[in-house]
Amino acid sequence: MFSSLKVKYFRIYWLGMFVSLVGTWIQSVAQSWLVFQLTNSAFLLGVVGFLGSIPIFVLSLFGGVLADRVNKRNILIFTQVLFMLLAFLLAFLTQFQLIKPQQIMVIALLNGIIMAFDAPARQSIVVELVGKEHLFNAIALSSVAFNSSRIIGPAIAGLLISAIGMSGCFYLNGVSFLAVIIALFLIKLNKNPGAQNNNSALSDLKQGLVFISRDRLILALMSMVAAVSLFGISYVILMPVFANNILHVGVKGLGILMSSAGLGALIGALTLARLGDFKYKGKLLIWSVFSFACSLIVFSFSRDYLISIVSLICIGCSSVTAVALINTLIQIKVPDEFRGRVMSLFMITFAGVMPFGNLISGSLAETFGVSQALFFCGLTCMVLFMLINFLFPGLRDL
């Protein structure tokens, strides 16, 4: 289950990333609650989510080109320092009651710009740390780190918001970035194969797009990720409204709900890590995406706290299983010289289309109510998965 952690540099990187991710989730919950308190608007929650993700849609391809040309570790050190400074700025403005919704939007936009260059390097550095023989396990354990933090971070945030305030949560996130920055300084990577590339950035970008467009399998897998991200994952930004107005459980209940999705995701990630490089990945992928859509529909109808928690556990488990399988299948297939560019497109389909989903969900929730919005998203996911499965029948045979 933990075979890739035997690789020294990946173990150091994984531990630093885990600490940082806990802080990031603490800030995410506190920031959502802060926006909701300042505005009482589901639509503005969607706007903040949109601004935090739209740069990934616009700029990630250039981030992928950079990752194929420059040492990925150096990129990540630079981006993590910038993330840390923005967390401290948000903390300062909140502590001294200078914070306004517009300032949160600007900080969210800046975080998104940094993420557009951070994410392709972060996704593609894993294979350089562990090699292809440990890639599946390493991607699964990266999901373990991400989703363990989804349990710990929101649960802690629900308590910390009451104890040290939202500004304290933001300061804590800023300090947590030191863990991954120190880890990155400790690891060493060989120079990128593309470091001596004399092509222009636009030429490299065109080559990457041509490579992707000619591979039906990669297109099918990325279409599935796009469907999840556009209509599925946006449920997260509506959680404060659902917790407050539908289930009436307040900020502590919000932390538990967010942690429930994280628990399910952790179960899925650990199961994948335990399975190793197993057969029939395609069948599990198809099962996972349909399970995700069904669970989202059940959650939209729920008025019971316990049923909502169980639904979110299923949502978390099925979504992380699907995304981790797709990530692995793509990375196994991609040549090293195109890895950064392909993973940048993966990040566009995974995170770059989320802002549009956030706006759609926020607008629907504002107009028809949060339950109706989530039901529409779940039903749309179901229809899209059926269409993709019909158009690309070879997926189930992977």
matplotlib code that plots the C-alpha trace (Angstrom):
import matplotlib.pyplot as plt

x = [0.0, 2.8, 5.6, 6.3, 7.1, 10.2, 11.6, 13.4, 12.7, 9.0, 8.6, 10.0, 7.8, 4.7, 5.0, 5.6, 2.7, 0.4, 1.1, 0.6, -2.7, -4.1, -3.5, -5.0, -8.3, -8.5, -8.3, -10.8, -13.5, -12.8, -12.8, -16.1, -17.6, -16.2, -17.6, -21.0, -21.0, -20.0, -22.5, -25.1, -25.0, -24.7, -24.0, -20.9, -19.6, -19.7, -18.0, -15.1, -14.8, -14.8, -12.1, -9.9, -10.1, -10.5, -6.7, -6.1, -8.3, -6.6, -2.9, -2.3, -1.1, 1.7, 2.4, 2.7, 5.2, 7.2, 7.2, 8.6, 11.4, 12.4, 13.3, 9.9, 11.3, 12.3, 8.9, 7.2, 9.4, 8.5, 4.8, 4.6, 6.3, 3.7, 0.9, 2.3, 2.5, -1.2, -2.3, -0.6, -2.2, -5.6, -5.0, -3.8, -6.8, -9.2, -7.5, -7.8, -11.3, -10.2, -11.5, -14.1, -15.6, -13.8, -10.4, -11.2, -12.0, -8.7, -6.7, -8.7, -7.8, -4.1, -4.1, -5.6, -2.9, -0.2, -2.0, -1.9, 1.9, 2.0, -0.4, 1.3, 4.7, 3.2, 1.3, 4.3, 7.0, 5.7, 7.1, 10.5, 10.5, 9.4, 9.8, 7.0, 7.3, 5.9, 3.7, 0.3, 1.0, 2.5, -0.5, -2.8, -0.8, -0.9, -4.6, -4.4, -2.5, -5.0, -8.0, -6.6, -6.2, -9.8, -10.9, -8.5, -8.5, -12.3, -12.8, -10.1, -11.4, -14.9, -13.3, -10.6, -13.0, -14.7, -11.4, -8.9, -11.1, -10.9, -7.8, -6.1, -7.0, -5.4, -2.2, -2.0, -2.3, 0.5, 2.8, 1.9, 3.4, 6.9, 6.6, 6.4, 8.9, 11.5, 10.7, 11.3, 14.7, 15.7, 14.9, 17.0, 15.9, 17.8, 17.6, 14.5, 15.0, 13.5, 15.8, 18.0, 14.9, 15.4, 11.8, 9.6, 7.0, 4.2, 5.8, 6.0, 2.4, 1.2, 3.2, 1.5, -2.0, -1.4, -0.1, -3.2, -5.7, -4.4, -5.0, -8.6, -8.0, -6.6, -9.5, -12.0, -10.4, -10.2, -13.8, -14.8, -12.8, -14.3, -17.8, -17.0, -15.4, -18.0, -21.1, -20.0, -17.3, -19.1, -21.2, -18.3, -18.9, -22.5, -21.8, -22.0, -25.5, -26.6, -25.2, -26.8, -30.1, -31.0, -29.5, -29.3, -26.0, -23.9, -20.1, -19.2, -21.6, -20.1, -16.7, -18.1, -19.9, -16.7, -14.7, -17.2, -16.4, -12.7, -13.2, -14.8, -12.0, -9.4, -11.1, -11.0, -7.4, -6.2, -8.1, -6.4, -3.0, -3.6, -4.8, -1.6, -1.3, -4.5, -6.4, -9.8, -9.1, -11.6, -14.5, -13.8, -13.6, -17.0, -18.5, -17.0, -18.3, -21.9, -21.7, -20.6, -23.6, -26.1, -24.6, -24.8, -28.5, -29.2, -27.4, -29.5, -32.7, -31.4, -32.8, -31.3, -27.8, -26.8, -28.0, -26.1, -22.9, -23.2, -23.9, -20.9, -18.7, -19.9, -19.3, -15.8, -14.9, -16.2, -14.8, -11.2, -11.2, -12.2, -9.8, -6.9, -7.5, -7.7, -4.5, -2.6, -3.9, -2.9, 0.6, 1.4, 0.6, 2.3, 6.0, 8.2, 8.8, 5.1, 4.2, 4.0, 1.9, -0.5, -0.9, -1.6, -4.5, -5.5, -5.5, -7.6, -10.3, -10.0, -9.7, -9.9, -13.5, -14.6, -15.1, -17.8, -19.4, -19.2, -21.0, -23.6, -24.2, -24.2, -26.6, -29.0, -28.8, -29.6, -32.6, -34.1, -32.5, -29.5, -31.2, -32.5, -29.1, -27.4, -30.0, -29.5, -25.8, -26.0, -28.5, -26.3, -23.3, -25.2, -26.3, -22.7, -21.2, -23.7, -22.8, -19.0, -19.4, -21.3, -18.9, -15.7, -16.7, -13.0, -12.8, -14.2, -11.5, -8.6]
y = [0.0, 2.4, 1.1, 4.5, 6.1, 3.9, 6.3, 9.0, 12.1, 11.2, 10.5, 14.0, 15.6, 13.7, 14.7, 18.4, 18.4, 16.8, 19.5, 22.2, 20.7, 20.6, 24.3, 24.9, 23.1, 25.0, 28.3, 27.0, 26.4, 29.6, 31.6, 30.2, 31.0, 34.5, 35.2, 33.8, 36.0, 39.1, 38.6, 35.9, 35.1, 31.6, 33.4, 35.3, 32.0, 30.8, 34.0, 33.5, 29.9, 31.1, 33.7, 31.1, 28.7, 30.6, 31.4, 27.6, 27.4, 30.3, 29.9, 26.2, 25.3, 27.8, 26.3, 22.9, 24.3, 25.8, 22.5, 20.7, 23.3, 24.2, 22.2, 21.4, 21.7, 25.3, 26.2, 24.7, 26.5, 29.8, 29.1, 27.9, 31.0, 33.2, 31.1, 31.7, 35.4, 35.6, 33.6, 36.1, 39.0, 37.6, 36.9, 40.5, 42.1, 39.9, 40.4, 44.2, 44.1, 45.6, 42.7, 43.2, 40.7, 42.5, 41.9, 38.2, 38.0, 39.6, 37.2, 34.3, 35.4, 35.7, 32.3, 30.9, 32.5, 31.0, 27.6, 27.7, 27.3, 25.3, 22.5, 21.1, 21.0, 19.3, 16.7, 15.8, 15.9, 12.6, 10.3, 12.0, 11.3, 7.6, 6.4, 4.6, 1.4, 3.2, 5.7, 4.2, 3.8, 7.3, 8.9, 7.0, 8.1, 11.7, 11.3, 9.9, 13.1, 15.3, 13.6, 13.0, 16.7, 17.1, 15.2, 16.9, 20.4, 21.1, 19.4, 21.5, 24.6, 24.2, 24.3, 26.9, 29.5, 29.6, 29.5, 31.7, 33.4, 33.3, 35.3, 32.7, 30.1, 32.1, 32.7, 29.0, 28.2, 30.6, 28.9, 25.4, 26.3, 26.2, 22.4, 21.9, 24.7, 23.0, 19.6, 21.0, 22.4, 18.9, 17.0, 16.9, 16.3, 15.8, 18.6, 18.4, 16.7, 19.7, 22.2, 22.4, 22.9, 25.8, 25.9, 28.8, 28.4, 28.7, 26.0, 23.7, 24.5, 23.6, 20.3, 19.3, 20.1, 18.1, 15.1, 15.2, 15.7, 12.5, 10.2, 9.2, 7.5, 10.7, 12.7, 10.3, 10.3, 14.1, 14.4, 12.3, 14.5, 17.7, 16.3, 15.7, 19.1, 21.1, 19.7, 17.5, 19.0, 22.4, 21.0, 22.0, 25.8, 25.4, 23.5, 26.6, 27.3, 23.6, 23.4, 26.6, 26.8, 23.1, 21.1, 23.9, 22.6, 25.8, 26.1, 23.0, 21.0, 22.4, 21.1, 17.6, 17.6, 18.6, 16.0, 13.3, 13.8, 13.7, 10.5, 8.8, 10.1, 8.7, 5.3, 5.4, 6.5, 3.9, 1.1, 2.1, 2.2, -1.3, -2.7, -1.7, -2.1, -4.2, -5.3, -4.0, -0.3, 0.7, -1.2, 0.3, 3.8, 3.4, 2.1, 5.0, 7.8, 6.5, 6.0, 9.6, 10.9, 8.7, 9.8, 13.5, 13.1, 11.4, 14.2, 16.8, 15.3, 14.7, 16.7, 14.4, 15.1, 11.4, 10.6, 13.7, 12.5, 9.0, 10.5, 12.7, 9.7, 8.0, 11.1, 11.5, 7.8, 7.5, 10.9, 10.3, 6.8, 8.0, 11.0, 9.0, 6.2, 8.7, 10.5, 7.2, 6.0, 9.2, 9.4, 5.8, 6.5, 9.9, 10.2, 12.2, 15.0, 15.8, 15.1, 18.7, 19.8, 16.9, 17.2, 20.9, 20.0, 17.5, 20.3, 22.4, 19.7, 19.0, 22.5, 24.9, 24.2, 24.3, 28.1, 27.7, 24.9, 27.2, 30.0, 27.6, 26.0, 29.4, 30.9, 27.9, 27.9, 31.6, 31.2, 27.8, 26.8, 24.8, 21.4, 21.9, 23.1, 20.0, 17.7, 19.3, 18.8, 15.2, 14.4, 16.2, 14.2, 11.0, 11.9, 13.0, 9.8, 7.7, 9.7, 9.3, 5.6, 5.2, 7.2, 5.6, 1.9, 1.0, 2.7, -0.3, -2.6, -0.6]
z = [0.0, 0.8, -1.5, -3.2, 0.2, 0.3, -2.3, -0.1, -2.1, -2.7, 1.0, 1.9, -0.7, 0.3, 4.0, 3.2, 0.8, 3.3, 6.0, 3.5, 2.2, 5.7, 6.0, 2.6, 3.5, 6.8, 4.8, 2.2, 4.8, 6.6, 3.4, 2.3, 5.6, 5.5, 2.1, 3.1, 6.3, 4.4, 1.5, 2.4, -1.2, -2.9, -6.2, -4.8, -3.4, -7.0, -8.2, -5.7, -6.9, -10.5, -10.0, -8.2, -11.0, -14.3, -14.6, -14.7, -17.8, -19.5, -18.4, -17.6, -21.1, -20.7, -17.2, -18.9, -21.5, -18.6, -16.7, -19.8, -20.1, -16.5, -13.4, -11.8, -8.3, -8.8, -10.2, -7.2, -4.7, -6.3, -6.5, -2.9, -1.6, -3.5, -2.0, 1.5, 1.0, -0.2, 2.8, 5.2, 3.3, 3.6, 7.3, 7.9, 6.2, 8.1, 11.5, 11.2, 9.8, 6.5, 4.5, 1.8, -0.7, -3.6, -1.8, -1.4, -5.1, -6.0, -3.7, -5.2, -8.7, -7.8, -6.2, -9.4, -11.6, -9.4, -9.5, -13.3, -13.2, -10.0, -10.9, -14.2, -12.4, -9.3, -11.4, -13.6, -10.9, -9.3, -12.1, -11.8, -8.0, -8.1, -11.7, -13.7, -11.7, -8.6, -10.5, -9.8, -6.1, -5.9, -7.5, -5.2, -2.2, -3.4, -3.4, 0.1, 1.2, -0.5, 0.9, 4.4, 4.5, 3.4, 6.6, 9.0, 7.6, 7.5, 10.9, 12.5, 10.7, 12.2, 15.7, 14.9, 13.4, 16.8, 18.8, 16.9, 14.3, 10.5, 10.5, 12.7, 10.2, 7.4, 9.4, 10.1, 6.4, 5.6, 8.1, 6.7, 3.3, 5.0, 5.3, 1.5, 0.8, 3.1, 1.5, -2.0, -0.9, 0.4, -2.8, -5.9, -9.5, -12.7, -15.2, -17.5, -20.8, -22.5, -20.8, -23.9, -26.2, -28.6, -29.8, -28.9, -26.2, -28.8, -30.9, -27.9, -27.1, -30.6, -30.5, -27.3, -28.5, -31.7, -29.7, -27.5, -30.4, -32.1, -29.1, -28.7, -25.3, -23.8, -25.2, -23.8, -20.3, -20.3, -21.4, -18.4, -16.0, -17.6, -17.0, -13.3, -12.8, -14.7, -13.1, -10.2, -8.0, -7.8, -5.0, -2.7, -3.1, -2.2, 1.0, 3.3, 2.0, 2.3, 5.9, 7.0, 5.1, 4.4, 7.3, 9.8, 11.3, 11.3, 10.8, 12.8, 10.8, 7.6, 8.8, 9.4, 6.0, 4.2, 6.1, 5.2, 1.5, 2.5, 4.4, 1.4, -0.9, 1.6, 1.5, -2.3, -2.5, 0.1, -1.8, -5.0, -3.3, -1.9, -5.3, -7.0, -10.8, -11.2, -14.3, -15.3, -14.5, -17.1, -15.5, -12.1, -13.8, -15.4, -12.1, -10.2, -12.4, -12.3, -8.6, -8.2, -10.2, -8.2, -4.9, -5.9, -6.7, -3.4, -1.6, -3.4, -2.0, 1.5, 4.5, 7.1, 8.4, 8.6, 5.1, 3.8, 5.5, 4.0, 0.6, 0.8, 1.8, -1.4, -3.5, -2.1, -2.7, -6.2, -7.4, -6.2, -7.5, -11.0, -11.1, -9.8, -12.3, -15.2, -14.0, -13.9, -17.2, -18.9, -17.3, -18.2, -21.8, -22.2, -23.3, -20.8, -23.2, -23.4, -19.8, -18.5, -21.4, -21.2, -17.5, -18.0, -20.1, -17.5, -15.0, -17.3, -17.6, -13.8, -12.3, -15.2, -16.1, -12.4, -12.5, -15.1, -13.0, -9.9, -11.8, -13.1, -9.7, -7.9, -10.4, -10.3, -6.5, -6.4, -8.7, -7.9, -4.6, -3.6, -3.6, -7.1, -8.4, -7.0, -8.5, -11.9, -11.6, -10.7, -13.4, -16.0, -14.9, -15.4, -18.9, -19.9, -18.5, -20.5, -23.7, -23.2, -22.4, -25.7, -27.8, -26.4, -25.7, -25.4, -22.0, -20.2, -21.6, -20.2]

ax = plt.figure().add_subplot(projection="3d")
ax.plot(x, y, z, "-o")
ax.set_aspect("equal")
plt.show()
